[in-house]
Amino acid sequence: MPAPALRSAAVQSPSLQEFSEPLALPRSGARKIGTSKTGKLVPINEWVTTLPEGKPVVFVLGALAHGKVEVDYTEECISVSEFPLSGSVAAGKVCCAFEQLWGII
């Protein structure tokens, strides 16, 4: 069974897709960002504006409340809060930042 994906009515490609282990990143050339409590603290709503427009980005969410994601396929590691967060709250913060960037109300 394929991984769950969030799709737009206007576009056939997934906007958001879940992947399980073992991870095979689907997009070559995508910027791969890890998230962790110990990553570089960034104001996520401002940080997403620095991403190249129209280029794919992959977020690896995990180890947000404790520790750090130890993987070799991310290019940088950021923290979206100075406080420990659950994975769902961190994912929500990232999604809300993109909603604000794209003018989705």
Contacts in CASP RR format, 6 or more apart in sequence:
PFRMAT RR
TARGET T0000
AUTHOR 0000-0000-0000
METHOD contacts of the structure
MODEL  1
MPAPALRSAAVQSPSLQEFSEPLALPRSGARKIGTSKTGKLVPINEWVTT
LPEGKPVVFVLGALAHGKVEVDYTEECISVSEFPLSGSVAAGKVCCAFEQ
LWGII
3 17 0 8 1.000
3 18 0 8 1.000
3 19 0 8 1.000
3 20 0 8 1.000
4 17 0 8 1.000
4 18 0 8 1.000
5 14 0 8 1.000
5 15 0 8 1.000
5 16 0 8 1.000
5 17 0 8 1.000
5 18 0 8 1.000
6 14 0 8 1.000
6 15 0 8 1.000
6 16 0 8 1.000
6 17 0 8 1.000
7 13 0 8 1.000
7 14 0 8 1.000
7 15 0 8 1.000
8 15 0 8 1.000
16 95 0 8 1.000
17 26 0 8 1.000
19 25 0 8 1.000
19 26 0 8 1.000
23 71 0 8 1.000
23 73 0 8 1.000
25 32 0 8 1.000
25 58 0 8 1.000
25 73 0 8 1.000
27 56 0 8 1.000
27 58 0 8 1.000
29 55 0 8 1.000
29 56 0 8 1.000
30 55 0 8 1.000
30 56 0 8 1.000
30 57 0 8 1.000
30 58 0 8 1.000
31 51 0 8 1.000
31 52 0 8 1.000
31 55 0 8 1.000
31 56 0 8 1.000
31 57 0 8 1.000
31 58 0 8 1.000
31 75 0 8 1.000
32 57 0 8 1.000
32 58 0 8 1.000
32 60 0 8 1.000
32 73 0 8 1.000
32 74 0 8 1.000
32 75 0 8 1.000
33 57 0 8 1.000
33 58 0 8 1.000
33 59 0 8 1.000
33 60 0 8 1.000
33 74 0 8 1.000
33 75 0 8 1.000
33 76 0 8 1.000
33 77 0 8 1.000
33 78 0 8 1.000
34 59 0 8 1.000
34 60 0 8 1.000
34 61 0 8 1.000
34 62 0 8 1.000
34 69 0 8 1.000
34 71 0 8 1.000
34 74 0 8 1.000
34 76 0 8 1.000
34 77 0 8 1.000
34 78 0 8 1.000
35 59 0 8 1.000
35 60 0 8 1.000
35 61 0 8 1.000
35 62 0 8 1.000
35 64 0 8 1.000
35 69 0 8 1.000
35 77 0 8 1.000
35 78 0 8 1.000
35 79 0 8 1.000
35 80 0 8 1.000
35 90 0 8 1.000
35 94 0 8 1.000
36 62 0 8 1.000
36 63 0 8 1.000
36 64 0 8 1.000
36 67 0 8 1.000
36 68 0 8 1.000
36 69 0 8 1.000
36 77 0 8 1.000
36 78 0 8 1.000
36 79 0 8 1.000
37 63 0 8 1.000
37 64 0 8 1.000
37 65 0 8 1.000
37 66 0 8 1.000
37 67 0 8 1.000
37 68 0 8 1.000
37 79 0 8 1.000
37 81 0 8 1.000
37 84 0 8 1.000
37 85 0 8 1.000
38 67 0 8 1.000
38 68 0 8 1.000
38 77 0 8 1.000
38 79 0 8 1.000
39 68 0 8 1.000
39 77 0 8 1.000
39 78 0 8 1.000
39 79 0 8 1.000
40 76 0 8 1.000
40 77 0 8 1.000
40 78 0 8 1.000
40 79 0 8 1.000
41 78 0 8 1.000
41 79 0 8 1.000
41 81 0 8 1.000
41 82 0 8 1.000
42 78 0 8 1.000
42 79 0 8 1.000
42 80 0 8 1.000
44 78 0 8 1.000
44 80 0 8 1.000
44 93 0 8 1.000
44 94 0 8 1.000
44 97 0 8 1.000
45 96 0 8 1.000
45 97 0 8 1.000
45 100 0 8 1.000
45 101 0 8 1.000
47 78 0 8 1.000
47 97 0 8 1.000
48 94 0 8 1.000
48 97 0 8 1.000
48 98 0 8 1.000
48 101 0 8 1.000
49 101 0 8 1.000
51 57 0 8 1.000
59 91 0 8 1.000
59 94 0 8 1.000
60 69 0 8 1.000
60 71 0 8 1.000
60 73 0 8 1.000
60 74 0 8 1.000
61 87 0 8 1.000
61 90 0 8 1.000
61 91 0 8 1.000
61 94 0 8 1.000
62 69 0 8 1.000
62 87 0 8 1.000
62 90 0 8 1.000
63 69 0 8 1.000
64 84 0 8 1.000
64 85 0 8 1.000
64 86 0 8 1.000
64 87 0 8 1.000
64 89 0 8 1.000
64 90 0 8 1.000
65 84 0 8 1.000
65 85 0 8 1.000
65 86 0 8 1.000
65 87 0 8 1.000
66 84 0 8 1.000
68 77 0 8 1.000
69 77 0 8 1.000
80 90 0 8 1.000
80 93 0 8 1.000
80 94 0 8 1.000
81 90 0 8 1.000
81 93 0 8 1.000
85 93 0 8 1.000
98 104 0 8 1.000
99 105 0 8 1.000
END
